[in-house]
Amino acid sequence: TAARALRILLVNYSDFNVSTIDSFFQTVLRTLAYEVDQPQSYQVELESDYVSRVGLNAVLDDVDSSRRDKDTIEAAEWISRIVREDKSASWNIYEKYEPENKNVPSLYKTMLNHFGRIDNEDYRQYRDELNEYLEHENLMELYDELAAAIELKYLNPYDEMQGLARELDALCSDPECRKGGNKTESKPFNMVRKVYKYKPDKAPKDKDELVPLSRGGKAAALIQDPVWAERWDKADEICEAYDRWVTNLRRPEVRLWFVLKDNFPFLGLLKCVTRRRRDYLLDNSSVELGETSFILHKFFKDDIAPFVYERMGTRLHHFLIDEFQDTSRLQWANLRPLLLNSLSDDADNLIIGDAKQSIYRFRNAEPDLITNVVPRELEDYINLPTRPAREANTNWRSLRAVVEWNNAFFDFVRRRIPLIIEPGERVVAVGEKLQRLYGDVRQDIVKSDGGYVRVDMVPDLKDEDLCERTLGLIIDALDRGYSQKDIAVLVSTNGTGTKIIDAMRNYNAETPDRTLRFVSEQSLLIGNSKAVSLIESVLR
């Protein structure tokens, strides 16, 4: 019973250990610091983004200084190429805050976002090979060679097309040809104007495609004149060059180059930033939190558990891992030897999770672990409950209307997945995986009738309109009999939450007979207290 379990837990509380996976692995890493070649007194760096920012700032400082070593010159060249390629961003690489014009992104932030991907587990698995490649390969030379070889494939026919267009432009010098409109006489010059608008590295859209001029109808009589015949012949030559240009633009190697071209300079700069990140971590005897699993993964083997327990001075007989859907593949690779050791002693272990609730995929969470990988790898040890699967998918919390809406919504999304994914083997595989993942989301209903769901699709609203709309929904819910304790406001940013809180405060000041009582993280700040604000005003 629960009472007996509680007594056993309290009596043996010193044998009971509760921690996050990250905290547990930190304990193991500190125990094995000597074996994995880490300093005993290392510090844990929680924010990988901060380390990337330090590395990027150090590189930018070197470029801005009088240093002219090989790495600094190379970094300066890659940065100049990034500035030239990214024409949509602000050119000032030292502008570390959002520019006044919100429509112009900060180039510094763009670079920081690229290096923020260093925290990805997939990158860490290939990092050593990539770093070795970057150290020995002349990327600048490789970039120039690829650019020269591939860009000529489409630039040559493009230049030929533009040259032919200029020749046709010269042939269309008389006013009758340049009138514009849909007249037959204007078609050669209309083609010239269309060609002039083409960008060398961007294929025209369907409506802007070039088609040969018709030689029938009125044109048949017109081209009997040698002058007009020469114009039509030149237009045909332009169309032939156009076809070669578009065909080359759509070649696989050219399309791949367009993808690589935008990221190539960041790859070159990555070598410099990685070196500066490493220097910062060594100087401060720090280890990134996300690096822990990777360090242990290189050391752990299937038979490592006894050695780990001997070094830790304790032994873990049973594991209960909750929210397993948010576990990464590296974390599972490190937990697996410990679990296998426990299972080999016939000890009970429990893994709990729901792949549909995986919300930490940005931190390398892999929902496929609990649905496929773990059941396959621990097949001989798994003992699933014998109760019907439907019973395990019963909603005991929400009222009927909420559960029915959830069932209908997720069923709709699951059926829409095949319609929204683009062709491609990998994309289709992801779509099939999502369909399996959300294939059994329908929940049974226990609670009685009740509940309310309303979804409004609204355009982007100004802050005042958003606050006013939110207040209106709250007042409407109260008027229909709901209590204030039944209402919660969820926002996407703290800034939006603060504005809504201010709006509710203003509402309370205007309607003291019907105040809204609310609690939030921002409302509990001392600086937001009316009493503190009054005292501060008096002291000033």
C-alpha positions in Angstrom: 0.0 0.0 0.0 1.0 3.7 -0.2 1.3 3.9 3.6 3.7 1.0 3.7 5.7 2.4 0.8 5.9 5.8 2.6 7.2 4.1 5.8 9.8 2.2 4.0 10.9 5.3 2.2 11.2 7.3 5.4 13.1 4.6 7.3 15.5 4.2 4.4 15.6 7.8 3.3 19.4 7.9 3.1 19.2 5.3 0.4 16.8 7.4 -1.6 18.2 9.9 -4.1 16.2 12.3 -6.2 17.9 14.4 -8.9 17.7 15.6 -12.5 19.6 13.6 -15.1 22.0 16.6 -15.6 22.7 16.8 -11.8 23.2 13.0 -11.6 25.7 13.1 -14.5 27.5 16.0 -12.9 28.0 13.9 -9.8 29.4 11.1 -11.9 31.6 13.4 -13.8 33.1 15.0 -10.7 33.8 11.5 -9.4 35.5 10.5 -12.6 37.3 13.8 -13.2 40.7 12.3 -13.2 39.8 9.4 -15.5 38.2 11.8 -18.1 41.1 14.3 -17.9 39.1 17.1 -16.2 40.3 19.4 -13.3 39.0 18.3 -9.9 37.7 21.8 -9.1 36.1 22.7 -12.5 33.2 25.1 -12.7 29.9 24.3 -14.5 29.0 26.7 -17.3 25.2 26.5 -17.6 24.8 28.8 -20.6 26.4 27.6 -23.8 25.1 30.7 -25.6 27.1 32.8 -23.2 30.3 30.9 -24.1 29.6 31.3 -27.8 29.1 35.0 -27.2 32.4 35.3 -25.4 34.1 33.4 -28.3 32.6 35.6 -30.9 33.3 38.8 -29.0 37.0 37.8 -28.7 37.2 37.2 -32.4 35.6 40.5 -33.2 38.0 42.2 -30.8 41.0 40.6 -32.5 39.7 41.8 -35.9 39.3 45.3 -34.6 42.8 45.4 -33.0 46.2 45.8 -34.6 46.8 42.0 -34.5 47.7 40.6 -38.0 48.3 36.9 -37.3 47.0 34.3 -39.7 43.8 33.5 -37.7 42.9 37.2 -37.3 43.4 37.9 -41.1 41.3 34.8 -41.9 38.5 35.8 -39.5 38.5 39.3 -41.0 38.1 37.9 -44.5 35.2 35.5 -43.5 33.4 38.4 -41.7 33.8 40.6 -44.8 32.2 37.9 -46.9 29.4 37.5 -44.5 28.7 41.2 -44.6 28.7 41.1 -48.4 26.5 38.1 -48.7 23.9 39.1 -46.1 22.5 42.3 -47.7 19.4 42.2 -45.6 21.2 42.7 -42.3 22.8 45.8 -40.7 26.4 46.0 -41.9 27.7 47.0 -38.5 29.0 43.7 -36.9 29.7 45.5 -33.6 26.1 46.5 -33.2 25.2 44.0 -30.4 21.7 45.2 -29.8 18.7 45.3 -32.2 19.0 48.3 -34.6 16.5 51.1 -34.5 14.9 49.8 -37.7 13.3 46.5 -36.5 13.0 45.4 -40.1 16.8 45.2 -40.4 18.2 42.3 -38.4 21.4 42.6 -36.5 24.4 40.9 -38.2 26.0 40.3 -34.8 22.8 38.4 -33.7 22.8 36.5 -37.0 26.3 35.3 -36.3 25.5 34.5 -32.7 22.5 32.4 -33.8 24.8 30.3 -36.1 27.3 29.6 -33.3 24.5 28.8 -30.8 24.0 25.5 -32.7 27.3 24.3 -31.2 25.2 23.1 -28.2 23.6 20.5 -30.5 24.4 16.8 -29.7 24.7 16.0 -33.4 27.4 18.6 -33.8 29.3 17.3 -30.7 29.4 13.8 -32.2 31.3 15.0 -35.2 33.1 17.9 -33.6 36.6 16.4 -33.3 36.6 15.3 -37.0 35.3 18.7 -38.0 37.8 20.6 -36.0 40.6 18.5 -37.4 39.4 19.2 -40.9 39.1 22.9 -40.3 42.6 23.1 -38.9 44.2 21.4 -41.9 42.0 22.4 -44.8 42.3 25.7 -46.6 38.6 26.6 -46.5 39.2 30.0 -48.2 40.8 28.4 -51.2 38.2 25.6 -51.3 35.4 28.2 -51.2 36.9 30.2 -54.1 37.4 27.0 -56.2 33.8 25.9 -55.6 32.5 29.3 -56.4 34.4 29.6 -59.6 33.5 26.1 -60.8 29.8 26.1 -59.9 28.8 29.7 -60.5 30.2 29.7 -64.0 27.6 27.0 -64.9 24.8 29.6 -64.6 26.7 32.9 -64.9 27.9 32.2 -68.4 24.5 31.6 -70.0 23.1 34.5 -67.9 25.7 36.9 -69.2 25.1 35.6 -72.7 21.4 36.2 -72.3 22.0 39.7 -71.0 24.3 40.5 -73.9 21.7 39.3 -76.4 19.1 41.4 -74.6 21.3 44.5 -75.0 21.7 43.7 -78.7 17.9 43.4 -79.1 17.5 46.6 -77.1 19.6 48.4 -79.7 17.6 46.9 -82.5 14.4 48.2 -80.9 15.3 51.9 -81.1 12.3 53.2 -83.0 9.3 54.6 -81.0 6.9 52.1 -82.5 8.8 49.2 -80.9 9.1 50.8 -77.5 5.4 51.8 -77.0 4.8 48.9 -74.6 1.5 47.2 -74.0 0.4 44.0 -75.7 0.8 45.1 -79.3 2.8 42.7 -81.5 5.3 45.4 -82.3 6.1 45.9 -78.6 6.8 42.2 -77.8 10.6 42.2 -78.6 11.2 45.2 -76.3 8.9 43.7 -73.6 11.2 40.7 -73.6 14.2 42.9 -73.2 12.7 44.7 -70.2 11.8 41.3 -68.6 15.3 40.0 -69.1 16.9 43.1 -67.5 14.9 42.3 -64.3 16.3 38.8 -63.8 18.8 38.1 -61.0 21.7 35.9 -62.0 21.2 33.4 -59.0 17.4 33.3 -58.9 15.2 31.4 -61.3 12.1 33.4 -62.4 8.7 32.5 -61.1 6.2 30.9 -63.4 4.5 34.2 -64.3 7.9 35.7 -65.2 9.1 32.9 -67.4 10.4 33.7 -70.9 8.5 32.2 -73.8 9.4 32.4 -77.5 7.6 35.1 -79.5 4.9 33.7 -81.7 5.5 33.9 -85.5 1.8 33.5 -86.4 -1.0 36.0 -86.8 0.0 39.6 -87.2 3.7 38.7 -86.5 3.8 36.5 -89.7 3.2 39.6 -91.9 5.4 41.8 -89.7 8.5 39.6 -89.9 8.5 39.7 -93.7 10.4 43.0 -93.1 14.1 42.1 -92.6 14.3 44.6 -89.7 11.5 42.9 -87.8 12.8 39.4 -88.8 16.2 40.2 -87.2 14.4 41.3 -84.0 12.4 38.0 -83.9 15.6 36.0 -84.5 17.4 37.8 -81.7 14.5 37.0 -79.4 14.8 33.3 -80.2 18.5 33.4 -79.4 17.6 35.1 -76.0 15.1 32.3 -75.3 17.7 29.6 -76.0 20.2 31.3 -73.6 17.4 31.6 -71.1 16.7 27.9 -71.3 20.3 27.1 -70.7 20.5 29.5 -67.8 17.4 28.1 -66.0 18.4 24.5 -66.7 21.8 25.1 -65.0 20.2 27.0 -62.1 18.1 23.9 -61.3 21.0 21.4 -61.5 21.5 19.6 -58.2 25.0 20.7 -57.6 24.1 24.4 -58.2 21.1 24.2 -55.8 23.4 22.6 -53.2 25.9 25.4 -53.7 23.2 28.0 -53.0 22.5 26.2 -49.7 26.2 25.9 -48.8 27.1 29.4 -50.0 25.2 31.2 -47.3 26.6 29.0 -44.5 30.2 28.5 -45.8 31.6 31.7 -44.4 30.1 30.9 -40.9 31.9 27.5 -41.1 35.2 29.3 -41.8 34.6 31.6 -38.9 33.6 28.6 -36.7 37.2 27.6 -36.4 38.2 30.9 -34.9 35.2 31.1 -32.6 35.7 27.5 -31.4 39.3 28.2 -30.5 38.3 31.2 -28.5 35.5 29.3 -26.7 38.0 26.6 -25.8 40.5 29.2 -24.5 37.7 30.8 -22.3 36.8 27.4 -20.8 40.4 26.4 -20.1 41.2 29.8 -18.5 38.2 29.5 -16.2 38.5 25.7 -15.6 34.9 25.4 -16.8 32.9 22.6 -18.4 29.7 23.3 -20.2 26.6 21.6 -18.8 25.7 20.2 -22.2 29.2 18.8 -22.6 28.8 16.5 -19.6 26.9 13.7 -21.4 29.4 13.8 -24.3 32.5 13.5 -22.0 31.0 10.6 -20.2 29.8 8.9 -23.4 33.4 8.6 -24.6 34.4 6.9 -21.3 31.3 4.7 -20.6 31.1 1.1 -21.7 28.5 -1.5 -21.1 30.5 -3.0 -18.2 31.4 0.4 -16.6 28.8 0.4 -13.8 30.8 -1.5 -11.1 33.7 0.9 -11.6 31.4 4.0 -11.4 29.8 2.8 -8.2 33.2 2.0 -6.7 34.4 5.5 -7.4 31.2 7.1 -6.2 31.2 5.1 -3.0 27.6 4.1 -3.4 25.5 1.8 -5.4 22.2 2.4 -7.1 19.9 -0.7 -7.1 16.8 0.7 -8.7 16.1 3.5 -11.1 12.8 5.5 -11.6 13.2 7.8 -14.6 10.3 10.2 -15.1 9.6 12.4 -18.1 11.7 10.1 -20.2 10.4 11.6 -23.4 12.7 14.6 -22.8 15.9 12.4 -22.6 18.5 12.8 -25.3 20.2 9.9 -27.1 23.6 10.7 -25.4 21.9 10.7 -22.0 20.3 7.3 -22.7 23.6 5.9 -23.9 25.1 6.9 -20.5 22.2 5.6 -18.5 22.0 2.3 -20.3 25.0 0.6 -18.7 23.7 1.5 -15.3 20.3 0.2 -16.0 21.6 -3.0 -17.5 23.7 -3.6 -14.4 20.6 -3.1 -12.2 18.5 -5.4 -14.4 21.1 -8.1 -14.4 20.6 -8.3 -10.6 16.9 -8.8 -11.1 16.2 -5.3 -9.6 13.0 -3.5 -10.5 13.3 -0.3 -12.6 10.6 2.0 -14.0 10.7 4.3 -17.0 7.8 6.8 -17.3 7.1 9.1 -20.3 4.8 10.1 -23.0 6.3 10.8 -26.4 3.5 13.1 -27.3 4.6 15.4 -24.5 8.2 15.9 -25.6 8.7 19.6 -25.4 12.5 19.8 -25.0 13.5 18.9 -28.6 15.5 22.1 -28.8 17.7 20.5 -26.0 18.2 17.3 -28.0 15.2 15.4 -26.5 14.4 12.3 -28.6 10.8 11.0 -28.2 11.7 8.0 -30.3 13.7 6.6 -27.4 10.6 5.7 -25.4 8.5 4.5 -28.3 11.1 2.4 -30.2 14.7 2.4 -29.0 14.3 1.4 -25.3 11.6 -1.2 -25.9 14.0 -2.8 -28.6 17.2 -2.6 -26.5 15.6 -3.8 -23.3 13.1 -6.2 -24.8 14.2 -9.1 -22.6 13.6 -7.1 -19.4 10.4 -5.2 -20.2 7.3 -6.1 -18.2 4.4 -3.9 -19.4 1.1 -3.6 -17.4 -1.6 -6.1 -18.4 -4.4 -3.5 -18.3 -6.0 -2.4 -21.6 -4.1 0.3 -23.4 -7.2 2.5 -23.5 -7.4 2.5 -19.8 -3.9 4.0 -19.7 -5.1 6.8 -22.0 -7.9 8.1 -19.8 -8.1 11.8 -18.9 -9.0 12.1 -15.2 -8.5 15.9 -15.0 -10.3 17.8 -17.6 -14.0 18.3 -18.2 -15.8 16.8 -21.2 -15.7 19.8 -23.6 -11.9 20.2 -23.2 -11.1 16.5 -23.8 -13.5 16.4 -26.8 -11.8 19.5 -28.3 -8.3 18.0 -27.8 -9.4 14.7 -29.4 -10.8 16.5 -32.4 -7.9 18.9 -32.8 -5.1 16.3 -32.7 -7.0 14.0 -34.9 -7.4 16.8 -37.4 -3.6 17.6 -37.2 -2.7 14.0 -37.6 -4.8 13.7 -40.8 -3.3 16.9 -42.2 0.4 15.9 -41.8 0.6 14.1 -45.2 -0.9 17.1 -46.9 1.6 19.7 -45.6 4.9 17.9 -45.9 7.0 18.5 -49.0 8.2 15.6 -51.2 11.5 14.1 -50.1 12.6 10.8 -48.5 13.7 12.3 -45.2 10.7 14.7 -44.9 8.2 11.9 -45.7 9.9 9.7 -43.0 9.5 12.5 -40.5 5.9 12.8 -41.4 5.3 9.1 -41.0 7.0 9.2 -37.6 4.7 12.1 -36.5 1.7 10.2 -37.7 2.7 7.2 -35.6 3.5 9.4 -32.6 0.1 11.1 -32.6 -1.8 8.1 -34.0 -3.4 7.2 -30.6 -4.0 10.5 -28.9 -7.7 10.1 -28.3 -8.5 10.1 -24.6 -11.4 8.6 -22.8 -13.6 10.9 -20.7 -14.3 10.4 -17.0 -15.6 13.7 -15.7 -19.1 14.9 -16.3 -20.3 17.5 -18.8 -18.8 20.9 -18.7 -15.8 22.9 -19.8 -15.4 25.5 -22.5 -13.0 26.0 -25.4 -12.9 29.0 -27.7 -10.2 29.7 -30.4 -10.0 33.1 -32.1 -7.6 33.5 -35.0 -6.6 37.1 -34.9 -4.1 39.2 -36.8 -1.1 40.7 -35.0 -2.4 43.2 -32.5 -0.8 46.3 -31.0 0.0 46.1 -27.3 -3.0 48.3 -26.3 -5.4 46.2 -28.4 -4.0 42.9 -27.1 -4.4 44.1 -23.5 -7.9 45.4 -24.1 -8.9 42.1 -25.8 -7.5 40.0 -22.9 -9.3 42.1 -20.3 -12.5 41.7 -22.3 -12.2 37.9 -22.3 -11.6 37.9 -18.5 -14.6 40.1 -17.8 -16.7 38.0 -20.2 -15.7 34.8 -18.3 -16.5 36.3 -15.0 -19.9 37.5 -16.3 -20.7 33.9 -17.3 -20.2 32.6 -13.8 -16.5 31.6 -13.7 -14.5 32.4 -10.6 -11.2 34.4 -10.8 -9.4 31.4 -9.5 -10.5 29.5 -12.6 -8.8 31.9 -15.0 -5.1 31.9 -16.1 -3.5 34.1 -18.7 -0.6 32.5 -20.6 1.7 34.7 -22.7 4.7 34.0 -25.0 7.0 36.6 -23.6 7.6 38.3 -20.2 7.2 41.7 -21.8 3.6 40.9 -23.0 2.8 39.6 -19.5 4.0 42.8 -17.9 1.8 44.9 -20.3 -1.3 42.8 -19.4 -0.5 43.1 -15.7 -0.3 46.9 -16.1 -3.6 46.9 -17.9 -5.3 44.9 -15.1 -3.8 47.3 -12.6 -5.3 50.3 -14.5 -8.6 48.4 -14.7 -8.6 47.9 -10.9 -7.9 51.7 -10.4 -10.8 52.6 -12.6 -13.3 50.0 -11.2 -12.5 49.7 -7.5 -15.8 48.0 -6.9 -14.9 45.0 -9.1 -11.1 44.5 -8.9 -9.2 41.6 -10.4 -7.1 39.8 -7.9 -4.1 38.2 -9.7 -0.7 36.7 -8.9 2.3 36.5 -11.3 6.1 36.5 -11.2 6.2 40.1 -12.3 3.5 41.2 -9.8 5.6 39.8 -6.9 8.6 41.9 -7.7 9.4 44.5 -5.0 9.8 47.2 -7.6 6.2 46.7 -8.7 4.8 47.2 -5.3 2.7 50.4 -4.9 4.0 50.9 -1.4 7.6 50.6 -2.5 7.0 53.0 -5.4 5.4 55.6 -3.0 8.3 55.3 -0.5 10.8 55.7 -3.4 9.0 58.8 -4.7 9.0 60.4 -1.2 12.7 59.7 -0.8 13.5 61.3 -4.1 
